[in-house]
Amino acid sequence: MIPGGLEILMRHERFVAVNKPSCLLTIPGKGPEKHDSVLTRARALFPAATGSIVMHRLDWETSGVLLLALDPETHRRLGRQFEKRTVRKVYVALLAGVPAESQGEIRLPVKPDWNRRPYQVVDHDHGREAITAWCILGVEERDGERCARVEFRPRTGRTHQLRVHAAVGLGLPILGDGLYGSLDSAERLMLHAASLEFMDPVPHGVAWLKAQAPVPF
């Protein structure tokens, strides 16, 4: 990766997959101090790209695979896959403890807490459906405490879904999560988008493609 650039995981004339580092915005925020982002870097690296480019988002602290479209037609084709939930996402996280079970599925609807944005809360009456499959990959020790390395496979894509499902659904926040746990528990949010599988968006594409980013923790 070059300064101000992006690590390219998969490159095609119509789309690319990049490895977003932790503490980089997906899209620019308000103010010059929040201008740097995956989107602004992508526009600089791919000046011929047109359209919205960004297909989905990762939290500022979350690292890993991010898919970008380089033209409006590809954006539309990939967008349909996200809407139909056919895109397969795999995340890896370290939790502040070890769940009682080794695997399972979390179904907890979430919605924004408008008084504490960007905080999300579980709301069974007004929240949007959120589903996450999970399993323990292993148990490790950090600073004398046991923690679980967990694989998350979200079926939906709600804001902070995995962070809420870990903290509320499993009762164990992700290490380094200052919103739903303790910021001091790790040097960063220990959540990484490890892989993304999608159908080749070229016309009549039938092949499944998989972009992967090594877990940095």
C-alpha positions in Angstrom: 0.0 0.0 0.0 1.3 3.4 -0.9 0.8 6.5 1.3 -2.6 7.9 0.6 -3.4 4.8 -1.5 -5.2 1.5 -1.0 -4.1 -2.1 -0.8 -5.8 -3.8 -3.8 -7.0 -7.3 -3.1 -8.8 -7.9 -6.4 -8.7 -5.8 -9.6 -11.0 -5.8 -12.6 -11.6 -3.2 -15.2 -15.2 -2.7 -13.8 -14.6 -3.3 -10.0 -11.9 -3.6 -7.3 -11.8 -5.0 -3.8 -9.5 -3.2 -1.4 -8.3 -3.8 2.1 -9.5 -0.9 4.3 -7.2 -0.2 7.2 -8.6 0.5 10.7 -9.2 4.1 11.4 -10.0 5.2 7.8 -13.4 6.4 6.9 -15.3 4.6 4.1 -16.7 7.9 2.8 -15.7 11.5 3.7 -17.2 13.1 6.8 -17.9 16.7 7.4 -14.9 19.1 7.7 -11.4 18.9 6.1 -10.1 16.7 8.9 -12.5 14.0 7.7 -11.9 14.3 4.0 -9.5 11.3 3.8 -11.4 8.1 3.1 -11.6 5.1 0.9 -13.8 6.9 -1.5 -11.5 9.9 -1.9 -8.4 7.7 -2.3 -10.3 5.5 -4.8 -11.2 8.5 -6.9 -7.6 9.5 -7.0 -6.3 6.0 -7.9 -9.1 5.4 -10.5 -9.7 8.8 -12.1 -11.7 7.2 -14.9 -14.2 5.7 -12.5 -17.7 7.1 -12.6 -20.8 6.8 -10.3 -21.0 6.2 -6.6 -18.1 3.7 -6.5 -18.6 2.5 -2.8 -20.8 -0.6 -2.6 -21.1 -0.9 1.1 -19.5 0.5 4.3 -17.3 -0.6 7.1 -17.1 1.3 10.4 -14.2 3.7 10.8 -12.4 1.3 13.3 -13.2 -1.9 11.3 -10.6 -3.1 8.8 -10.9 -5.5 5.9 -12.5 -6.2 2.5 -14.4 -3.4 0.8 -15.9 -3.7 -2.7 -15.8 -0.8 -5.1 -17.6 -0.4 -8.5 -15.9 1.6 -11.2 -19.0 2.4 -13.3 -22.7 2.9 -12.7 -23.8 -0.3 -14.4 -21.5 -2.5 -12.3 -22.6 -0.6 -9.2 -26.2 -1.4 -10.1 -25.4 -5.1 -10.7 -23.5 -5.5 -7.5 -26.0 -3.4 -5.6 -28.7 -5.9 -6.6 -26.7 -8.7 -5.0 -26.4 -6.7 -1.7 -30.1 -6.0 -1.8 -31.0 -9.7 -2.3 -28.5 -10.7 0.4 -26.6 -13.1 -1.9 -23.3 -11.5 -1.0 -21.5 -13.7 1.5 -19.6 -11.8 4.2 -17.2 -13.3 6.8 -15.8 -11.2 9.7 -13.4 -12.2 12.4 -13.4 -10.7 15.9 -11.9 -11.1 19.4 -14.4 -11.0 22.2 -14.0 -9.9 25.8 -14.5 -13.4 27.1 -15.7 -16.8 25.9 -19.3 -17.6 25.0 -21.0 -20.5 26.7 -21.9 -22.1 23.4 -19.5 -22.8 20.5 -21.8 -21.5 17.7 -25.3 -20.2 17.1 -27.4 -17.6 15.4 -28.3 -14.2 16.8 -31.6 -12.6 15.9 -31.9 -9.2 17.5 -33.6 -6.2 15.7 -31.7 -2.9 16.0 -32.4 0.7 15.5 -30.5 4.0 16.2 -30.6 5.7 19.6 -31.2 9.2 18.2 -30.1 10.8 21.4 -26.7 9.0 21.4 -25.8 8.7 17.7 -24.2 6.6 16.3 -25.1 4.2 19.1 -27.6 1.4 18.1 -30.0 -0.4 20.5 -32.0 -3.6 20.4 -35.7 -2.8 19.9 -38.1 -5.7 19.3 -41.0 -3.4 18.5 -39.4 -0.8 16.1 -35.9 -2.2 15.2 -35.0 -3.6 11.8 -34.4 -7.3 11.4 -30.7 -8.2 12.1 -29.4 -11.8 11.8 -25.9 -13.0 12.5 -24.5 -16.6 12.4 -21.4 -17.1 14.5 -18.9 -19.8 15.7 -15.8 -19.9 17.9 -12.6 -20.3 16.0 -10.4 -20.6 19.1 -9.7 -19.4 22.6 -6.8 -17.1 23.3 -5.3 -15.3 26.3 -4.7 -11.5 26.3 -3.3 -9.7 29.3 -4.1 -12.7 31.5 -7.8 -12.9 30.3 -9.3 -15.5 28.1 -11.0 -14.3 24.9 -12.7 -16.0 22.0 -11.7 -15.6 18.4 -15.0 -15.7 16.6 -16.2 -15.9 13.0 -19.3 -13.8 12.2 -21.4 -14.3 9.1 -24.0 -11.6 9.0 -27.2 -12.3 7.0 -28.2 -8.6 7.2 -26.2 -5.4 7.1 -27.4 -3.1 9.8 -25.3 -0.3 11.3 -23.1 -1.7 14.1 -24.9 -5.1 13.8 -21.9 -7.3 14.8 -20.9 -5.0 17.6 -24.4 -4.9 19.1 -24.9 -8.7 18.6 -21.7 -9.4 20.3 -22.3 -7.1 23.3 -26.0 -7.8 23.7 -26.6 -11.1 22.0 -23.5 -12.9 23.4 -23.1 -10.6 26.4 -19.4 -10.2 25.3 -18.4 -7.0 23.5 -15.7 -7.0 20.9 -12.3 -6.0 22.3 -11.5 -2.3 21.8 -15.1 -1.3 21.3 -15.5 2.0 23.0 -19.3 2.3 22.2 -20.5 -1.1 23.4 -17.6 -2.2 25.6 -14.3 -0.8 26.8 -12.0 1.2 24.5 -9.0 0.3 26.7 -9.5 -3.4 26.2 -7.4 -3.4 23.0 -5.3 -1.1 20.8 -8.1 -1.0 18.2 -11.5 -2.4 17.5 -10.8 -6.1 17.0 -13.2 -6.6 14.1 -12.0 -7.4 10.6 -13.9 -8.1 7.3 -12.0 -11.2 6.3 -13.7 -12.2 3.1 -16.5 -11.2 0.7 -18.0 -13.5 -1.9 -20.1 -12.2 -4.8 -21.2 -13.1 -8.3 -19.2 -11.8 -11.1 -21.1 -8.6 -12.1 -20.1 -8.6 -15.8 -23.0 -9.2 -18.1 -24.0 -12.9 -18.0 -21.5 -13.5 -15.3 -22.0 -16.9 -13.5 -18.8 -17.3 -11.5 -18.5 -16.7 -7.8 -15.6 -14.5 -6.8 -14.0 -14.2 -3.4 -11.9 -11.4 -2.1 -9.9 -12.0 1.1 -7.9 -9.9 3.5 -5.5 -11.4 6.1 -6.6 -10.8 9.7 -4.2 -8.3 11.2 -4.6 -9.4 14.8 
